[in-house]
Amino acid sequence: MNKEKKIQDTHHRMIRKLTGSLIQQMNMEVEFVQRIESHPDQTSLHMVTRIAFAAMFKITRHSNTIFRTN
């Protein structure tokens, strides 16, 4: 019983950590979008595309890590 509780606590801790990372990443993306909207003439389409793909990759990687722990 004690071993099961430790495993459950570890899973909860990992999920909280990964959720925090996702929220932090999403906040960074929101900041970036706001910066683009306020200065559209200074932002290239190439840069926007690269950052969007990087964000999708990071979110996917975090999601895969969450599912691997179960």
N, C-alpha and C positions, 0 to 999 in steps of 0.2 A: 504493500500500500504506500509506504514512504517513497519507494522508488518511482511509482506512478506519479505521485505528487511532484517529485523533483522534475520528471520529464515534462509534466504539464506546465510547471512554472517556467522551465526553460523555453518551451514553445511560446508561452505568453510573452516572455521577455523578448524573444526574437521577433515576434509579430509586432510588438510595440516599437522596437528599434527600426524595423523595416518600414512601418507606417510613418514614423517620424521622418525617415529619409525621403519617402515619397512626397510627403507634405512639403518638406524643404525644397525638393526639386521642383514641385509644381509652383511654389511661391517664386522661385527664381525665374521660371518660364513666364509667369504673369508679369513680373518686373520687366522682362525683356520685351514682351508684347506691348506694354505701356510705353516703353522707350521708343519702339518702332512707330507707334501711333503718334507720338509727340514730335518725332523728327523723321517723317517718311522719306524725305529727300536725301537723307544721309545714310540710308540703309539699302544695301544691295539685295536683290532677290537671291543671289547666290548665298550670301551670309544667312539670310532668313531660312533658306532651305536646309543648309548644313546644321543650323541650331535646332530646327524642328526635328530632323532625323535623329540627332544626338539625344534629344529629349525622349523621343519614342523608344529609342534603344534602352535608355536608362530605366524608364518605367517598365518596359518589358522584362528587363533583367531582374529588377526588384520583384516583380510578380512571379517570375520563375523561381526565384529563391524562396519566396513564401510557400509556394506549392511543393517544393522539394522537401521541406521540413516535415510535411505531414505524411 
